[in-house]
Amino acid sequence: MTTRRQFLLPLALAPVAGWAVWAAGSADAPAHAAGPFHLPLDEHTALWRDLAQVRLGGPVGDPQFPIRVSEMDGQPVSVRGFMVPLTGGASHNRFILSANPISCPACQSPAPSSMIHVHSRTPLGETQEPILLTGTLRLRPHEGLFYRLDRAEARWA
């Protein structure tokens, strides 16, 4: 039986995949001033650089997490990123946090290593602005995306 999540997650990621195909085919896509990431490097965005180091390997292409990332599994983290809602509505407690806004053609193409599936304690209002979240990082190599942020809460800084 297909669960609602198994059905909705691929649908939610379809626009991301379409954008990635469009951006990859653009030979004259501008370089982003901050490098592959939209937000400048600081204590709340450095985590994205670590998470992006995952590589696929082994006979079935499982994610191979660097030691630094493996050590973060189950640990509290803070990360700033952009909300990508999985459903309609004004607020969400399940959504994708992306290292880059989906609408930035100069940013690194979306990949599973640059997105975190967020499970927040309370619904958060949908926003186009970067948000800062704290929660427990989980490595999830067999459920679509590589990372999940459990018990996430918005922080205001």
C-alpha positions as CSV (number, residue, x, y, z in Angstrom):
1,M,0.0,0.0,0.0
2,T,1.3,3.4,-0.9
3,T,1.4,5.9,2.0
4,R,0.5,9.5,1.5
5,R,4.1,10.6,2.1
6,Q,5.4,8.2,-0.5
7,F,2.9,9.7,-3.0
8,L,3.4,13.4,-2.1
9,L,7.2,13.6,-1.7
10,P,8.0,12.8,-5.4
11,L,5.3,15.2,-6.5
12,A,6.7,18.0,-4.3
13,L,10.2,17.4,-5.7
14,A,9.1,17.4,-9.3
15,P,9.4,21.2,-9.6
16,V,12.9,20.9,-8.1
17,A,13.9,18.3,-10.6
18,G,12.5,20.3,-13.5
19,W,14.4,23.4,-12.4
20,A,17.6,21.3,-12.1
21,V,17.2,20.1,-15.7
22,W,16.6,23.6,-16.9
23,A,19.5,25.0,-15.0
24,A,21.9,22.2,-16.1
25,G,21.0,22.8,-19.8
26,S,21.8,26.5,-19.5
27,A,25.3,27.1,-20.7
28,D,25.3,30.7,-19.8
29,A,23.9,30.4,-16.2
30,P,25.5,33.1,-14.1
31,A,27.8,32.1,-11.3
32,H,26.5,33.0,-7.8
33,A,28.6,35.5,-5.9
34,A,28.5,33.2,-2.8
35,G,29.7,30.1,-4.7
36,P,27.3,27.2,-5.1
37,F,25.1,28.3,-2.2
38,H,22.8,31.3,-2.0
39,L,23.5,32.3,1.6
40,P,26.9,33.5,2.7
41,L,29.0,31.1,4.9
42,D,28.3,31.6,8.6
43,E,27.7,29.4,11.6
44,H,24.2,28.5,10.4
45,T,24.9,27.8,6.8
46,A,28.2,25.9,7.2
47,L,26.3,22.7,7.8
48,W,25.2,22.7,4.1
49,R,28.9,22.5,3.0
50,D,29.3,19.4,5.1
51,L,26.1,17.7,4.0
52,A,26.9,18.3,0.3
53,Q,30.0,16.1,0.7
54,V,28.0,12.9,0.6
55,R,28.8,10.6,-2.3
56,L,26.9,7.7,-3.8
57,G,28.8,4.4,-3.8
58,G,28.6,0.7,-3.2
59,P,26.8,-1.8,-5.4
60,V,23.4,-0.2,-5.1
61,G,24.5,3.5,-5.0
62,D,23.9,4.0,-1.3
63,P,24.9,7.4,0.2
64,Q,28.4,7.3,1.7
65,F,28.5,9.9,4.4
66,P,31.8,11.6,5.5
67,I,32.8,10.9,9.0
68,R,32.0,14.4,10.1
69,V,28.4,14.0,8.8
70,S,28.0,10.5,10.2
71,E,29.0,11.8,13.7
72,M,26.1,14.4,13.5
73,D,23.4,11.7,13.2
74,G,21.1,12.1,16.2
75,Q,22.8,15.3,17.2
76,P,21.1,18.8,17.7
77,V,22.0,21.2,14.8
78,S,21.0,24.7,13.6
79,V,20.7,25.4,10.0
80,R,19.4,28.3,7.8
81,G,17.7,27.6,4.5
82,F,14.7,28.0,2.4
83,M,11.3,26.5,2.9
84,V,9.8,24.3,0.1
85,P,6.3,23.3,1.1
86,L,5.1,19.8,0.3
87,T,1.4,20.8,0.4
88,G,-0.8,23.8,0.0
89,G,-1.7,26.0,2.9
90,A,-0.4,28.9,4.9
91,S,1.6,26.9,7.4
92,H,3.4,23.6,7.4
93,N,5.0,21.2,9.9
94,R,6.4,18.9,7.2
95,F,8.4,20.5,4.4
96,I,11.7,20.6,2.7
97,L,14.5,22.9,3.8
98,S,16.7,23.7,0.9
99,A,20.2,25.2,0.9
100,N,19.1,27.5,-2.0
101,P,15.8,29.1,-3.0
102,I,14.2,27.1,-5.8
103,S,13.9,30.3,-7.9
104,C,17.6,31.1,-7.9
105,P,19.0,30.2,-11.4
106,A,22.6,31.1,-10.3
107,C,22.6,28.7,-7.3
108,Q,23.8,25.1,-7.2
109,S,21.3,22.7,-8.8
110,P,19.1,21.1,-6.2
111,A,20.2,17.6,-5.1
112,P,19.2,15.3,-2.2
113,S,22.4,16.4,-0.4
114,S,21.2,20.1,-0.4
115,M,17.7,19.4,1.0
116,I,16.5,18.3,4.5
117,H,13.0,16.8,5.1
118,V,11.8,18.8,8.1
119,H,9.4,17.6,10.8
120,S,8.6,20.6,13.0
121,R,7.0,20.6,16.4
122,T,4.5,23.3,15.4
123,P,3.4,24.5,12.0
124,L,5.5,27.3,10.5
125,G,4.2,30.0,8.2
126,E,5.2,29.6,4.6
127,T,7.9,32.1,3.6
128,Q,10.2,32.9,0.7
129,E,12.8,34.3,3.1
130,P,15.5,32.2,4.7
131,I,14.5,30.6,8.0
132,L,16.7,29.4,10.9
133,L,15.8,26.0,12.4
134,T,17.1,23.9,15.2
135,G,16.4,20.2,15.6
136,T,17.8,16.7,15.6
137,L,19.6,15.7,12.4
138,R,18.9,12.2,11.2
139,L,20.6,10.4,8.3
140,R,17.9,8.8,6.2
141,P,19.6,7.1,3.2
142,H,16.6,4.9,2.2
143,E,13.7,7.3,2.3
144,G,14.3,9.6,-0.7
145,L,16.3,12.5,0.8
146,F,19.5,11.9,2.7
147,Y,18.6,14.0,5.7
148,R,15.7,14.7,8.1
149,L,15.5,17.3,10.8
150,D,13.3,16.1,13.7
151,R,11.5,18.2,16.3
152,A,12.5,21.3,14.4
153,E,11.8,24.7,15.9
154,A,12.2,28.2,14.3
155,R,14.8,30.4,15.9
156,W,14.9,34.1,15.5
157,A,18.4,35.6,15.2
